[in-house]
């Protein structure tokens, strides 16, 4: 297992439009994609700096993982995502190394990526995502 690069950094936000305005008007980035991922109960917006994306995440339901995260910790950095050649292979290798998984198998995420998460209790408190193009 070897990541090729940081794919994105996920940031939980309470108001997607206000967050986009901040990142565009203050930081100077440009939002290039807004997408809802219904099965994850989240609306996302993507901005890019160099090769790294910033993914803004707004809950679309009170029982979504993002809503629960914000309730516990407030808005802020939610996860870091690493690009892998094969998400399922990377998840299996992590499991073989004793890492607790949130996802045993990859699933469809935003921007047509296959994604899988490692549990933060096994990753020194950092919610870690592996992803690859289909």
C-alpha positions, 0 to 999 in steps of 0.5 A: 500500500502506497498513497500517490498523493493527498487527494483532499482534505475534508472540512465539516461546515455548518453552511456550505454557501458561507464556507464557499464564500470564505474560501473564495473571497478570503483565501482566493480559491475557486469552487469548481464542483458542488455535489450531493452524495445522498447515501452519505447524507452530505452535500459537498463543494470542492476547491483546489490548490495545486494538486490538493482539493479542499472538500467542504462537507455540509450535512443534509440530515440531522443523523448524518456523520457530518452532523454528528461530527459537528455536534461533538467537535464543531466545524473544522477539519474532518478527514484527510484522504489519500489517493491509492491505486486500489482502495479495496487493496489498501483497506485490506492491507490496513486491516491486515496490519491491525487497523480498525476499518469503518468500511470493509469494502470501498463504496462510491463517493463524490467525484466518482471516486471509490472511497473507504475510511479507516477508524480514527481510533486506529489512526491516532485520532485522524479520520483517514480516507483511501480513494481511487478513481473507478 
